Amino acid sequence: MPDFWEERVRAALHVDAIGADGPRSVVDVDPKDWHEAVRACRDEVGCDFFDWLSAVDEGPAEPETEDGPPGPIRFRVIAHLWSVSERRGVLLRALLTEGAVASVVDLYPGADWHERETHEMFGVDFPGHPDLQPLLLAPEFEGHPLRKDFILASRVVKPWPGAKEPGEGHGTVRKRAPKRPPGVPEDWIEPDPRTAPSDGSQAPPEGRPDAS
């Protein structure tokens, strides 16, 4: 029996390949067609409710080699649109290599703060957005916290959950060598004072906040 919802999505977006995630159709579109795809979902498919929009840092397009740096960072922008009457939805996805995709605020005003948050957290630009001002972070904050290349320095200055095994910290078990928390480069780890040279010759790595 044909799925008339999926047929409607295929016809509106002019695609053959379509996935399914429960009541949602999953469609990958070209970034340059992003705005038109969202419009087609609203006007032709019948998605009258904008649910959410965000992004995923997919990492570099090509891995780093000895001959040069890694390729440009790829971001997958995702939007979930829903039909209240049909109780079906469309999950639109676009893979970016240049970090920009057209704003859809003119189609769904509710996309405003979603695009602001995605811009703030990932650095993805949304040309056509009326005002991409910071939403959650202070204006003077530098960087994009949800990118994989963002250094989570706060994980260095306080104990990382799971750093101790049961029974440690009571003087009965020697503390393990410090492990590098996720998001922290190797040279940001402060050595264990009990394993560091006794003359204190090892200084904090260059680039650490407490380095001179």
Secondary structure, DSSP 8 states (H G I E B T S, - for coil): ---HHHHHHHHHHT-S--EEETTEEEEE--GGGHHHHHHHIIIII---EEEEEEEEEEEESS--BTTB----EEEEEEEEEEETTTTEEEEEEEEESSSB----TTT-GGGHHHHHHHHHHH--B-TT-S----SSS-TT--S-TTSTT---THHHHS--TT-S-TTTTSSSS--------TT--GGG----TTTS-TT------TT-TT--
